[in-house]
Amino acid sequence: MSGIEIEGLNVWFGEYEERVDAVKSANLSVPKGGSFGLVGESGSGKSTILRAIMGLAPTWSGKIDILGRAVEKPRSRDFYRAVQMVFQDPYASLHPRHSVDQVLSETLSLHGFSDIDKRISQLLDDVGLGPSFRFRYPHQLSGGQRQRVAIARALAPEPKILLLDEPTSALDVSVQAEILNLLTDLRAEHKLTYLMVSHDLAVVGHICQDIAVMQLGEIVETLSVEDMRAMKTTHHYTKHLLESSLQSAAG
């Protein structure tokens, strides 16, 4: 069974002369339990695909199937139990006046869980934060710790799929690897399916098995991470991205 199946996805903003086509006829397939990356420069439409899946992009056409079922408009509670999203900026995505305990309690209550105290302890343990973090506020946490809380919140409903929107780009380089290793471990432990957006090919190579390259709203090439590393590409834009990434790494 596919975890995520997208066919002919179009996403646009505005109407008539002001219409902007952000995603054009996108197709991608992520097997259940797989990890798939969307890469490309800023404005290429990567994050817009995630927003369309989550129901945050109101004007779209095409087909989006999650775990073998077409998504509903609006999304159901069952959908949000199955699919959760981790955003780029952990400080912006956490309420500044809510403690870690409140953030997790609220999410668990919303999804109908009763053994909240036990579940919060388990969630904090899952993301490598001890009980001492439970009653801290976002301003008392480092960027990496805030992103661990955001990941714990995403795990709270026991989802099958995580959408990861540049989950490490707001973090120091020294912390990025820790979060990527955590995400890798969590996918194996919880049998999760990942769809990850990043402009950083090294990050995608760390997490993903396959990637789709986006340019100006279109998927121009899909390839395995092994082929990406071996520079086995058929599209000139993919080659340009890979060469730019290698130059950045060398610099």
JORASUL-V17534 format. One line per field, one symbol per residue. ss: DSSP state (2 for helix, 1 for strand, 0 for the rest). psi: psi as a letter, one per 40 degrees, with the letter a starting at -180 (. if undefined). A space follows every 50 residues. Layout:
# JORASUL-V17534
ss = ???
psi = ???
This chain:
# JORASUL-V17534
ss = 01111111111110022201111111111110001111100000022222 22220000011111110011000000222222111100022220000012 22222222220000022222222222000022200012220022222222 22222000001111100000002222222222222222220011111100 22222220011111100111111122222000000222222222222222 0
psi = hidhhhhfhhhiiiibdehhhdhhfhhihhiheihhihiiiheeeddddd dddeeehdhiiahhhhfehhiihiiidddeddhiihidhdddehhdehid ddddddddddeeidgdddddddddddefhideedfiideeiidddddddd ddddedefidhhhhgfeedeiidddddddddddddddddefihhhhhieh dddddddidiihhihfeiheihiidddddefgiehddddddddddddddd .
